[in-house]
């Protein structure tokens, strides 16, 4: 069954699909630091044209996503900085979207977070995951970051 854990996660998946295919295949020209094709293959396989994600299948076959996320952790900052502004933005948007997919499948099927949370958000919403924006950390370019830091302190700030 294809599910959309809240409208935001569905939007994120669509944004990932759209942005990935309008950006260069290898956005960091300096030493070909990262290859986005594996992430593109994930999106093609698990995200429908309507923006619905087959989280159950993605979780069952999570290896390629986990491998792509490991790649994000290993990108050298010096190589990243050699990329153009557009290439750097593409990197951060793709990282944000890949990490969002990963945190959802880490908690899939998403359970209600409590009485108040259940009243405010759908039971299968990403917002039911405690600390999803500001407590759960991911390795990107060798440092721990939250989704909030990527969105507000990196993408919006820079």
FENPEGI-V164361 format. One line per field, one symbol per residue. ss: DSSP state (h for helix, s for strand, l for the rest). phi: phi as a letter, one per 20 degrees, with the letter a starting at -180 (. if undefined). psi: psi as a letter, one per 30 degrees, with the letter a starting at -180 (. if undefined). A space follows every 50 residues. Layout:
ss=???
phi=???
psi=???
This chain:
ss=llsllhhhhhhhhhhhhhhhhhlllllllhhhllllhhhhhhhhhhslll llslhhhhhhllhhhhhhhhhhhhllhhhhhlllhhhhhhhhhhhhhhhh hhhhhhllllllllhhhhhhlllllhhhlllllllllsssllssslhhhh hhhhhlll
phi=.eccfmffffffffgffffgeddffcfdgfmlgbdegffffffffddffe nedeffffffcegffffffffgfeffgffgffffgffffggffffgffff ffffffdfffdgeqgffffecggdfgffefmgeccfdceclncfbeffff feedfffe
psi=kkljileeeeeeeeeeeeeefglleifiejghekjfeeeeeeeeefklff gkkieeeeefhfeeeeeeeeeeffkkeeeefflleeeeeeeeeeeeeeee eeeeffgkkklkfleeeeeellegkfffjkgeefekllkkhglkkleeee eefdeee.
